[in-house]
Amino acid sequence: MVKRFFWVAIATVFFLFHLSVGSVNAVELTEATRTIPYDGTGKTATLTEQEFANGQRLFVQECTQCHLQGKTKTNNNVSLGLSDLAKAEPPRDTLAAIVDYLTNPTSYDGEDDYKELHPNVSRPDIYPELKNWTKQDLTDVAGYTLIAPRLDERWGGTIYF
């Protein structure tokens, strides 16, 4: 009887603790965190939490095959980190620039057309996984790509093989 009472008391304390702590939530995104550069002129855009969630879902679903945690598996020298995006030619560290890249991808130096090498919405015959993406989906993924480094300090780090 004492043993049973002891286990009931332990279980009660355990459940009361969980009730008082509350549920675990994902990272709370403030408006400042969701505000990103729109273009190079100083304009900004603020994603809604739903747009961020959609961008995250699509990124995880389609982009993490090569860009897990913002790294680039096919070229360890170029990541989706903000400093690498800013050094691209043209710079890809704004919402409009990443949407443009997902439509018309080019090499890091801007010299070569990568429409046949990098997934994009311009070539659904080669990349059917993106054929149903809308302009809003492109914006959401671009926004997620710019917000993610603010949420994870390891975003865009180095890959060691």
For each residue, the residues with C-beta under 8 A, 3 or more apart:
1: 4 5
2: 5 6
3: 6 7
4: 1 7 8
5: 1 2 8 9
6: 2 3 9 10
7: 3 4 10 11
8: 4 5 11 12
9: 5 6 12 13
10: 6 7 13 14
11: 7 8 14 15
12: 8 9 15 16
13: 9 10 16 17
14: 10 11 17 18
15: 11 12 18 19
16: 12 13 19 20
17: 13 14 20 21
18: 14 15 21
19: 15 16 22
20: 16 17
21: 17 18
22: 19
23:
24:
25: 28
26:
27: 151
28: 25
29: 33 34 49 52 147
30: 33 34
31: 34 35 46
32: 35
33: 29 30 147 150 151
34: 29 30 31 46 47 48 49 52 143 147
35: 31 32 44 45 46
36: 44 45 46 47 94 95 143 146 147
37: 40 42 43 44 45 93 94 95 146
38: 41 43 44 45 94 95 96
39: 43 94 95 96 97
40: 37 91 94 97
41: 38
42: 37
43: 37 38 39
44: 35 36 37 38
45: 35 36 37 38 95 143
46: 31 34 35 36
47: 34 36 51 52 55 140 143 144 147
48: 34 51 52
49: 29 34 52 53
50: 53 54
51: 47 48 54 55 136 139 140 143
52: 29 34 47 48 49 55 56 140 143 144 147
53: 49 50 56 57
54: 50 51 57 58 136 137 140
55: 47 51 52 58 59 137 139 140 141 142 143 144 145
56: 52 53 59 60 144 148
57: 53 54 60 61
58: 54 55 61 62 63 133 137 140 141 144
59: 55 56 62 63 64 67 141 144 145 148
60: 56 57 63 64
61: 57 58 64
62: 58 59 65 119 129 130
63: 58 59 60 66 67 119 141
64: 59 60 61 67 68 69
65: 62 68 73
66: 63 72 73 74
67: 59 63 64 70 71 72 73 80
68: 64 65 71 73
69: 64 152 154 155 156 157
70: 67 79 80 81 145 148 149 152 155 156 157
71: 67 68 76 79 80 156 157 158 159
72: 66 67 75 76 78 79 80 159
73: 65 66 67 68 76 159
74: 66
75: 72 78 108
76: 71 72 73 158 159 161
77:
78: 72 75 84 88 108
79: 70 71 72 84 156 157 158
80: 67 70 71 72 84 85 145 148 149 155 156
81: 70 84 85 149 155 156 157
82: 85 86 93 146 149 156
83: 86 87 156
84: 78 79 80 81 87 88 156
85: 80 81 82 88 91 92 93 97 98
86: 82 83 91 92 93
87: 83 84 91
88: 78 84 85 91 92 93 108 109 110
89: 108 109 110
90: 97 110
91: 40 85 86 87 88 94 97
92: 85 86 88 97 98 101
93: 37 82 85 86 88 97 146
94: 36 37 38 39 40 91 97 98 146
95: 36 37 38 39 45 98 99 139 142 143 146
96: 38 39 99 100
97: 39 40 85 90 91 92 93 94 100 101
98: 85 92 94 95 101 102 141 142 145 146
99: 95 96 102 103 135 138 139 142
100: 96 97 103 104
101: 92 97 98 104 105 106
102: 98 99 105 119 120 121 130 138 141 142
103: 99 100 120 121 122 138
104: 100 101 113 115 120 122
105: 101 102 113 114 115 117 118 119 120
106: 101 110 111 112 113 114
107: 110 111 112 114
108: 75 78 88 89
109: 88 89 112
110: 88 89 90 106 107
111: 106 107
112: 106 107 109
113: 104 105 106 116
114: 105 106 107 117 118 120
115: 104 105 118 120 122 123
116: 113 123 126
117: 105 114
118: 105 114 115
119: 62 63 102 105 127 129 130
120: 102 103 104 105 114 115 123 127 130
121: 102 103 124 127 130 131 133 138
122: 103 104 115
123: 115 116 120 126 127
124: 121 127 128 130 131
125: 128
126: 116 123
127: 119 120 121 123 124 130 131
128: 124 125 131
129: 62 119
130: 62 102 119 120 121 124 127 133
131: 121 124 127 128
132:
133: 58 121 130 137 138
134: 137 138
135: 99 138 139
136: 51 54 139 140
137: 54 55 58 133 134 140 141
138: 99 102 103 121 133 134 135 141 142
139: 51 55 95 99 135 136 142 143
140: 47 51 52 54 55 58 136 137 143 144
141: 55 58 59 63 98 102 137 138 144 145
142: 55 95 98 99 102 138 139 145 146
143: 34 36 45 47 51 52 55 95 139 140 146 147
144: 47 52 55 56 58 59 140 141 147 148
145: 55 59 70 80 98 141 142 148
146: 36 37 82 93 94 95 98 142 143 149
147: 29 33 34 36 47 52 143 144 150 151
148: 56 59 70 80 144 145 151 152 155
149: 70 80 81 82 146 152 155 156
150: 33 147
151: 27 33 147 148 155
152: 69 70 148 149 155
153:
154: 69 157
155: 69 70 80 81 148 149 151 152
156: 69 70 71 79 80 81 82 83 84 149
157: 69 70 71 79 81 154
158: 71 76 79
159: 71 72 73 76
160:
161: 76
